Amino acid sequence: SNVSIQVSQCGVWNAQKKFHIGTSARCISSHGVEGNREKHLFSKRPDKKGLTNATSGLPFESEPESYNPKNSWKAMQTSLDVFYRFSRPHTVVGTALSIISVSLLAVEKLSDISPLFFTGLLEAIVAALFMNIYIVGLNQLFDIEIDKVNKPYLPLASGEYSVATGIIIVTSFAIMSFLLGWVTGSWPLFWALFISFVLGTAYSINLPLLRWKRFAFLAALCILVVRAVIVQLAFFMHMQTFVYRRPAVLTRPLIFATAFMSFFSVVIALFKDIPDIDGDKIFGIQSFTVRLGQKRVFWTCIYLLEMAYGVALLVGAASSCLWSKLITVIGHIILGSILWYRAKSTDLKSKDAITSFYMFIWKLFYAEYLLIPLVR
């Protein structure tokens, strides 16, 4: 304290002037401060702001950090990764593949694959993906506490996104989806977006008579209507009536696609709750898994899919087109065999194994949409 008072009297510590070691040292020396105390006083002290700068002859004000492109790129990568997880990429891929596949069912001849086709396809995909992000984002907004148990890696559950950020994102994407659907002028596309919006909102939002995900039957019905009916019929009619200006028809491949994806949508609706049983039990979500148990629901899903593959074999075998018959029959035999083998080797006591199998179900979903345009 004595030293500090005497130093201040010499005018060394002046907030309006730069601090110079030489002047300070002479001042302290004139008051009889020993060399070792001087060394201790002016040594670098990382926990005291300004003393490190003082020893190097720099002013107390900190230097501004220089721009580093690597830091900016890393920040951008982090932001993209967070949004990637928020958008639930497996649903985005499924939506895009399903629209492409169903749109190809409207192609009757090679000349139909024209710039007009790609324009109509792009309009449908972009509008549908915007609505997809709205639906999965809204579900996360109302499932934050559940996701902290079931899916802690999601941005809202982990705290990487605030609730306000989530609201801004889902609202923006819903508006952009409807605007694009309206500007396009395609009524099949607009109604597909509108029905998806209504069912997706009813599924997640926590209001009286809504939040249908609490009820197993209504939850499965929402997913079935959107994935099996709306996607198949509405996007086919978008290409058939709006893009190609042809009369609305229900073709054999379209009927097959709708029926097969009805099975698949029910399986996805049932299976998605198997890994989430812990959080659903805590928060009172009466899914089929909570009510019937993981093992029973798991094998119900497997049997439903194997039945669907069996029907697909019959449809493929009845085709009058040889190449279509060979591809659809062989393709569904392979997929059905892989499904059975994978199911038999899955450890139902491991959440990681069940989650991995659920993502495998989505891969089968993608593969089926690669086969559907070949059904003739």
C-alpha positions in Angstrom: 0.0 0.0 0.0 2.8 2.3 0.9 4.5 1.7 -2.5 1.3 2.2 -4.4 0.6 5.5 -2.7 4.1 6.8 -3.4 3.9 5.6 -7.0 0.6 7.4 -7.5 2.2 10.5 -6.1 4.8 10.5 -8.8 2.1 10.6 -11.4 3.1 7.2 -13.0 -0.5 5.8 -13.0 -2.4 8.2 -15.2 -5.4 6.8 -17.0 -5.1 9.5 -19.7 -1.5 8.8 -20.6 0.5 5.7 -21.6 2.4 3.8 -19.0 6.2 3.8 -19.5 8.3 1.3 -17.6 11.4 3.5 -17.5 9.7 6.4 -15.9 8.0 4.2 -13.4 11.1 2.4 -12.4 13.0 5.6 -11.7 10.1 6.9 -9.7 9.9 3.8 -7.5 13.7 3.7 -7.2 13.6 7.3 -5.9 11.4 6.2 -3.0 13.7 3.4 -2.0 11.9 0.4 -3.4 14.2 -2.6 -3.5 15.1 -4.3 -6.8 13.4 -7.5 -6.0 10.1 -5.7 -5.1 10.4 -3.7 -8.3 10.8 -6.9 -10.3 7.8 -8.4 -8.6 5.6 -5.4 -9.1 6.3 -5.1 -12.9 6.4 -8.8 -13.7 3.7 -10.2 -16.1 0.5 -11.0 -14.2 -2.1 -12.6 -16.6 -4.9 -12.1 -14.1 -4.4 -8.3 -13.8 -5.7 -6.4 -16.8 -3.0 -4.1 -18.3 0.1 -5.2 -16.4 1.2 -7.5 -19.3 0.9 -4.6 -21.7 2.9 -2.5 -19.3 5.9 -4.7 -19.3 6.1 -4.6 -23.1 5.6 -0.9 -23.4 2.1 -1.2 -24.9 -0.8 1.0 -23.9 -3.5 -0.5 -21.6 -6.1 -0.5 -24.3 -6.3 -4.0 -25.8 -5.5 -4.4 -29.5 -8.4 -5.4 -31.8 -8.3 -9.0 -33.0 -7.3 -9.3 -36.6 -9.8 -10.9 -39.0 -9.2 -14.7 -39.4 -10.9 -16.4 -42.4 -10.6 -19.8 -40.7 -12.6 -18.7 -37.7 -15.4 -17.3 -40.0 -15.4 -20.5 -42.0 -15.6 -22.6 -38.9 -18.5 -20.5 -37.6 -20.3 -20.9 -40.8 -19.8 -24.7 -40.7 -21.1 -24.8 -37.2 -24.2 -22.8 -38.2 -24.9 -25.1 -41.1 -24.5 -28.2 -39.0 -27.0 -26.9 -36.4 -29.6 -26.1 -39.1 -28.9 -29.5 -40.7 -29.8 -31.2 -37.5 -32.8 -28.9 -37.0 -34.2 -29.8 -40.4 -34.2 -33.6 -39.7 -32.3 -34.5 -42.9 -33.7 -38.0 -43.2 -37.2 -36.5 -43.7 -35.9 -33.9 -46.1 -34.3 -36.7 -48.3 -37.4 -38.8 -48.1 -39.6 -35.9 -49.2 -37.4 -35.0 -52.1 -37.0 -38.6 -53.3 -40.8 -39.2 -53.1 -41.7 -36.1 -55.1 -39.1 -37.0 -57.8 -40.3 -40.6 -57.9 -44.0 -39.7 -58.1 -43.4 -37.0 -60.7 -41.7 -39.6 -62.9 -44.9 -41.7 -62.9 -46.5 -38.9 -65.0 -43.8 -39.3 -67.7 -45.4 -41.3 -70.6 -42.6 -40.8 -73.2 -39.0 -39.7 -73.3 -39.9 -36.3 -74.7 -41.8 -35.6 -71.5 -38.5 -35.1 -69.7 -38.1 -31.5 -70.8 -37.3 -28.2 -69.2 -41.0 -27.9 -68.4 -40.8 -31.1 -66.4 -37.7 -29.9 -64.4 -39.3 -26.5 -63.7 -42.5 -28.1 -62.4 -40.4 -30.6 -60.4 -38.2 -27.9 -58.8 -41.2 -25.8 -57.8 -42.8 -28.8 -56.1 -39.6 -29.9 -54.3 -38.6 -26.5 -53.0 -42.2 -25.7 -51.7 -42.5 -29.1 -50.1 -39.1 -28.9 -48.4 -39.9 -25.5 -47.0 -43.1 -27.1 -45.5 -41.2 -30.1 -44.3 -38.9 -27.8 -42.3 -41.9 -26.0 -40.8 -43.4 -29.3 -39.7 -40.3 -30.9 -38.1 -39.3 -27.5 -36.6 -42.8 -27.0 -35.0 -42.6 -30.5 -33.6 -39.2 -29.7 -31.9 -40.6 -26.4 -30.5 -43.3 -28.3 -28.6 -41.1 -31.3 -27.7 -38.1 -29.5 -26.1 -38.4 -31.2 -22.7 -39.1 -34.6 -24.3 -36.2 -34.2 -26.7 -33.9 -33.5 -23.8 -34.5 -37.1 -22.9 -35.0 -38.7 -26.3 -32.9 -36.6 -28.7 -30.6 -34.3 -26.8 -28.6 -33.6 -29.9 -31.4 -31.5 -31.5 -30.6 -27.8 -31.5 -33.6 -26.6 -29.4 -33.1 -29.4 -26.8 -29.3 -28.7 -26.6 -29.8 -25.0 -26.4 -27.9 -24.2 -29.6 -31.2 -22.5 -30.8 -33.4 -20.4 -28.6 -37.1 -20.8 -28.7 -37.3 -17.4 -30.4 -34.9 -18.5 -33.1 -37.0 -21.7 -33.6 -40.2 -19.7 -34.0 -38.6 -17.3 -36.5 -37.3 -20.3 -38.6 -40.6 -22.3 -38.7 -42.7 -19.1 -39.4 -40.4 -18.0 -42.2 -40.4 -21.4 -43.9 -44.1 -21.8 -43.7 -44.7 -18.4 -45.3 -42.1 -19.1 -48.0 -43.7 -22.4 -48.8 -47.2 -20.9 -49.2 -45.9 -18.0 -51.2 -44.1 -20.3 -53.7 -47.2 -22.6 -53.9 -49.4 -19.6 -54.6 -47.1 -17.9 -57.1 -46.7 -21.2 -59.0 -50.4 -21.3 -59.7 -50.7 -25.1 -59.2 -53.8 -26.0 -57.2 -52.7 -29.6 -56.6 -49.4 -28.3 -55.2 -51.1 -25.6 -53.1 -53.6 -28.0 -51.5 -50.8 -30.5 -50.8 -49.0 -27.8 -48.9 -52.1 -26.6 -47.1 -53.2 -30.1 -45.9 -49.6 -30.9 -44.8 -49.6 -27.7 -42.9 -52.9 -28.4 -41.1 -52.0 -32.0 -40.2 -48.4 -31.1 -39.2 -49.7 -28.3 -36.9 -52.4 -30.5 -35.4 -49.8 -33.2 -34.8 -47.5 -31.0 -32.7 -49.1 -27.9 -31.4 -50.2 -28.0 -27.8 -53.7 -26.6 -27.9 -57.1 -28.0 -26.8 -58.2 -30.9 -29.1 -54.8 -30.8 -30.8 -51.3 -32.3 -30.2 -52.5 -35.5 -31.9 -49.1 -37.1 -31.4 -50.3 -37.9 -27.9 -52.8 -40.4 -29.4 -51.3 -43.3 -31.2 -54.1 -43.7 -33.8 -54.3 -40.0 -34.7 -50.5 -39.7 -34.9 -50.2 -42.7 -37.3 -53.1 -41.2 -39.3 -51.4 -37.9 -39.8 -48.2 -39.5 -41.1 -50.1 -41.9 -43.3 -52.2 -39.2 -44.9 -49.2 -36.9 -45.7 -46.7 -39.6 -46.7 -48.9 -42.1 -48.4 -51.8 -40.1 -49.9 -50.9 -36.4 -50.3 -47.4 -37.0 -51.6 -48.5 -39.6 -54.1 -51.8 -38.1 -55.4 -51.2 -34.4 -55.1 -47.7 -34.3 -56.6 -48.7 -36.7 -59.4 -51.6 -34.4 -60.2 -49.3 -31.4 -60.1 -47.3 -32.9 -62.9 -50.2 -34.5 -64.8 -52.7 -31.7 -64.8 -50.7 -28.5 -64.2 -47.3 -29.2 -65.9 -48.4 -31.5 -68.8 -52.0 -30.2 -69.0 -53.4 -33.7 -69.2 -56.6 -35.0 -67.7 -56.5 -36.4 -64.1 -56.2 -40.2 -64.1 -55.4 -42.9 -61.6 -52.8 -45.1 -63.2 -51.8 -48.6 -62.1 -48.3 -47.5 -60.9 -49.9 -44.6 -58.9 -52.3 -46.9 -57.2 -49.5 -49.3 -56.3 -47.3 -46.5 -55.0 -50.2 -45.2 -52.8 -51.0 -48.6 -51.4 -47.4 -49.6 -50.8 -46.5 -46.3 -49.1 -49.6 -46.6 -46.9 -47.9 -49.7 -45.4 -44.6 -47.9 -45.2 -46.1 -44.8 -43.5 -47.8 -46.9 -40.9 -44.5 -48.6 -40.2 -42.6 -45.3 -39.9 -45.4 -43.9 -37.6 -45.1 -46.9 -35.3 -41.3 -47.4 -35.4 -40.3 -43.8 -34.7 -41.6 -44.1 -31.2 -39.7 -47.3 -30.3 -36.4 -45.5 -29.5 -38.3 -42.7 -27.7 -40.1 -44.8 -25.2 -38.3 -43.3 -22.2 -39.3 -39.7 -22.9 -42.8 -40.6 -24.0 -43.4 -42.5 -20.7 -42.2 -39.5 -18.7 -44.4 -36.9 -20.5 -47.5 -39.1 -21.0 -47.3 -39.7 -24.7 -49.5 -42.8 -25.2 -47.7 -44.2 -28.2 -48.2 -47.9 -29.3 -44.7 -48.6 -28.0 -45.6 -47.3 -24.5 -48.9 -49.3 -24.5 -47.7 -52.5 -26.2 -44.0 -52.7 -25.6 -41.0 -52.3 -27.8 -40.7 -55.9 -28.9 -44.3 -56.3 -30.0 -44.3 -53.1 -32.0 -40.9 -53.8 -33.6 -42.0 -57.2 -35.0 -45.4 -55.8 -36.0 -43.5 -53.3 -38.2 -41.3 -56.0 -39.7 -44.3 -58.2 -40.6 -46.2 -55.2 -42.2 -43.2 -54.4 -44.3 -42.7 -58.0 -45.4 -46.4 -58.1 -46.4 -45.9 -55.0 -48.4 -42.9 -56.6 -50.2 -45.0 -59.7 -50.9 -47.7 -57.6 -52.5 -45.1 -55.7 -54.5 -43.8 -59.1 -55.8 -47.2 -60.0 -57.1 -47.7 -56.6 -58.8 -44.3 -56.9 -60.4 -44.9 -60.4 -61.6 -48.2 -59.3 -63.2 -46.6 -56.6 -65.3 -46.7 -57.0 -69.0 -43.3 -55.3 -69.4 -40.5 -57.8 -69.1 -37.8 -55.3 -67.8 -40.3 -53.9 -65.3 -41.2 -57.4 -64.1 -37.6 -58.4 -63.6 -36.5 -55.3 -61.8 -39.5 -55.0 -59.5 -39.5 -58.7 -58.5 -35.8 -59.0 -58.0 -35.5 -55.7 -56.3 -38.3 -56.4 -53.7 -36.9 -59.9 -53.0 -33.5 -58.3 -52.2 -35.1 -55.6 -50.0 -37.3 -58.0 -48.1 -34.4 -60.4 -47.5 -32.1 -57.6 -46.2 -34.9 -56.4 -43.9 -35.5 -59.9 -42.4 -31.8 -60.5 -41.9 -31.2 -57.1 -40.2 -34.3 -57.5 -38.0 -33.1 -60.9 -36.7 -29.7 -59.5 -35.7 -31.0 -56.3 -33.9 -30.6 -56.1 -30.2 -33.9 -54.7 -28.9 -32.4 -53.9 -25.5 -30.0 -51.4 -27.0 -31.4 -47.9 -27.8 -28.5 -47.3 -30.2 -29.3 -50.5 -32.1 -33.0 -49.6 -32.4 -32.2 -46.1 -33.5 -29.8 -47.5 -36.1 -32.6 -49.8 -37.4 -35.0 -46.9 -37.6 -32.6 -45.1 -39.9 -32.3 -48.3 -41.9 -36.1 -48.3 -42.3 -35.7 -44.8 -43.9 -33.1 -46.2 -46.3 -35.6 -48.9 -47.4 -38.1 -46.1 -47.8 -35.6 -44.3 -50.1 -34.9 -47.5 -52.1 -38.6 -48.1 -52.7 -39.0 -44.7 -54.3 -36.2 -45.7 -56.7 -38.2 -48.8 -57.7 -41.7 -47.2 -58.0 -41.0 -45.3 -61.3 -40.1 -48.6 -62.8 -43.4 -50.2 -62.0 -45.3 -50.3 -65.4 
